[in-house]
C-alpha cells in the first residue's frame, strides 16, 4: 500500500502499469492527481496486460479530492484491461475518473471504473467518464462504469461510458482536405488522448 501525505497537491504518474496497486489518501484538504498512461506497443501475440488500481479516501481525509486521468492505446492483437475503484469514506470528498482509450487493428481494450460512496460518507461527489474510440472494424472495446451509492447524504454522483467507431467517411472527408488517412488517425489520436 502506498500512502501519500503532502500538504496541498499529490501527483502520481503510472506508466504502462500492470498488477495491483493500492493508494490510500489520508490528508485533509488534499488534492490528488493520478495519471495513468499505457501506450506500450508490444509485438507479442495476444499479450494481455491487466491493471487494477484501488484508491481509498480515508474517513479522516475531509475535503480530499482525487482525479484519475487514464489514457490507453491498443494495437495489433494486444489485450489491455484497466480496473479502477475509488472508495469514499468521509465528509466532502470528491472523486473524478476520466478514462479514455483508442483501440486499433484486432486489439481489445476494456475499462472498469468504479466509484463507491460508503454509508458513513457525507456530502461526497463522484464522476466516472469512460470513452473508447475504435480505429478499425475489427477492434473491440468494453466500458463498464459502476457507481454504488450507499447513503442518501450525497452531493452528486454520475457515470457515463461510450464506445465510438470512426467511419471511413470521416477519413475520406479529411483526405478531400489534403490529409492522408494515417495523418488523420494520428491527429485524432493526439486529440483524443490529450491529458
N, C-alpha and C positions, 0 to 999 in steps of 0.2 A: 504494500500500500504506500502510495506517495502522499505526503502531507505537505501542503504549501501554505505557509503563513507569512505573507508580506502585508505591509500596511495598506497599500492602495490598490495596486494592479498586479495580478499574477498572469504571466504569459507562458503558455506551454505549447511547444510545437512538436508534433509527432510526424516523422517522415517514413513512409512505407511501413507502417506498424503491422504487427501480427501478434497473435496470442491474446492474453487477457491483461488489461491494465485497470487499476482502480485508483481513483483520485478522491480524497476526502477534503472538502473545503470547510475550514473551521473558523476563519477570521470574520468578524463582524464588519459590515460596510465594505466588503472587498468586492472588487470587480475582477473576474477570472475569465481569461480568453484562452480557449484551447483550439489550436489549429491542427487539423489532420490532413496530410497531403499524401496521396498514393498515386503517382503517375508511373510507377515502375513498369518497364516493358521487359518482361521475362520471356525468353524464347522457348521455354519448356512447354511441351504439350499439356494442355489441361491442368496447369499448375493452379492450385486453389490456395487463396490467401484469406484466412478468417481473422477478423479483428474485433475484439469485444472490449468496450470501454464502459466502466461503471463509475458514475460520479455521485457521491453522497454529499449533500449540503447539510452539515451538522445542525442540530436543533439550536445550538448557541450562536450560529453564524447569522444573526439577524441582519436583514437588509443586504445579504450577499447576492451577487449576480454572477451567472455563468453563461458565457456564449461559446457554443461549439460550432466551429466552421470547418466542415469536412469537404474535401474535393477528391474525387476518384476518377480514374480513367482505365478502361479495359480494352484490350486489343487481341486480335488473333483468337486463340481459344482460352484465354485467361478466364478464371472464375474468381471473383472477389466478393466477399461478404463483410459488411460493416454493421455492427450492432452497438448502439449507444443507448444507455439508460441513465436517466437523471432522477435522483430521489430527493424530494424537498421535504425537510423535517421541521422547519422553524417558521419564524414570522417574517413577512415581507420579503420573501426570497423570489428571485426571478431566474428562469432558465429559458434560453433560446437556442434551438438546434437548427442550423442551416446546412443541410446535407445535399450536395449536388454531384452529378457524375455524367460521364459520357461513355457509352458502350458502342464498340465498333466490331466489324468483322463477324465472328461467330462467338463472341465473348458473352459472359453473363455477369451482371452487376446487381447486387442485392443490398438493400438498405433496410434496417430495422431500427427505428428511432423510438425510444420510449420516454415518456415523462410521467412520473408517479408523484402525485401530491398526496402525502400521507395524512392520516386522521388528525394528527397533532399540529399540522401546519396551519398558518393563518395568513390571509391576505396575500397569497402567493400568485405568481403568474408564470405560465409556461406556454411556449410556442414551439411547434415542431413543423418544419418545412422540408420536404424531400422532393428533389427533381432529378429525373434521369432522362437524358436525350440519347436517342438511338441514331447512329450514323450509318446503319446498314439494315437491310431487311432481315438478315439472319441474326442480328444482335438481339440479346434478351436482357430483360430487366425485371426487378421486383422491388417494390417500395411499400413498406408496411409501417405507417406511423401508429403508435399505440399510446393512448392517453388514458391514464387511470386517475380519477379524482375521488378520494376517499373522504372528503369533507365538503360541507356546504359553505364554509367560510373561505371563499376563494375570490381573488380579484379577477383573473381571466385565465382561460385555457383554450387553446385551439391547435388543430393539426391539419396538415394537407399533404397530399402526395400527387405527383404527376409523372407520367412516362409518355414522352412525346417523340415520335419519329420525325426526321427531316425528310421531306419528299424530294424526289428528283426534280419536281417543278421549281422548287426554291433554287436548287443548284443550276438548273437551266436558266432561270431568270438572271442569276448572278453571272453566268457565262455570257449572256447577251450584253452585260455591262462591262465585259472585259476581264472578269475574274474567273480563273480556272476553278474546277471543282475542288481540287486539292487545296488551293488557296482559300476558297470559300469555307471549306471544312476547318482549316486552321484558324481563320478569323472567328468563326462561330465557336470553336473550342476555346479560344482565348477569352472571348466574351462571356461564355457560359461558366467557365471555371475560375474566373477572376475572383480574387478574395477582396 
